[in-house]
Amino acid sequence: MIPTLTTARLTLRPHQAEDFEAYAAMWAEPAVVRFIGGVPFTREAAWSRFLRHPGLWAFLGFGAFAVEERASGAFIGEAGFHDFRRALTPSIEGTMEAGWVFSGAAQGKGYAREAMAAALGWADAHRPGARITCMIQPAHAASLHVAGKLGFVPLADGLYNGQPMALLERRRATGAA
């Protein structure tokens, strides 16, 4: 039920048990979590996060893709959508919240934009009426730049876990927000 997408350099596919070691290592990198809570994940916390991916696809019909570098076959990150029912003001619950995260070694290579362009293409084809949003810390200039290149525009200033957030939405060709 989870599709596989390919780009020139990447394969976006379902998460697999074999991805977990690289996944846990990625979430333990301080540079990776700097703008995502700020605290590296323990192995246990990474496992809990890892396990939610199939559930999102099963319950919502969308979720995150594991991102594999085609040249090496290595797991390098994830990109896609979720709805975590966050205690966020203002709420974006019920939207397809876009998100991407890549290992430190994979950052700065254009992978986030490439992967999310493929994921958004899938969403446009398979979830044309769904509203797509994202939440980014205002200090995370690189992710804000990627979001802008992907067509996200400011929606509101938000507050999540006491931290200011930039809330953005992607206007869709179908007229849906």
Secondary structure, DSSP 4 states (H G I P E B T S, - for coil): ----EE-SSEEEE---GGGHHHHHHHHT-HHHHTTTTSSPPPHHHHHHHHHHHHHHHHHHS--EEEEEETTT--EEEEEEEE-----EES--TTSEEEEEEE-GGGTTSSHHHHHHHHHHHHHHHH-TT--EEEEE-TT-HHHHHHHHHTTEEEEEEEEETTEEEEEEEE--TTS--
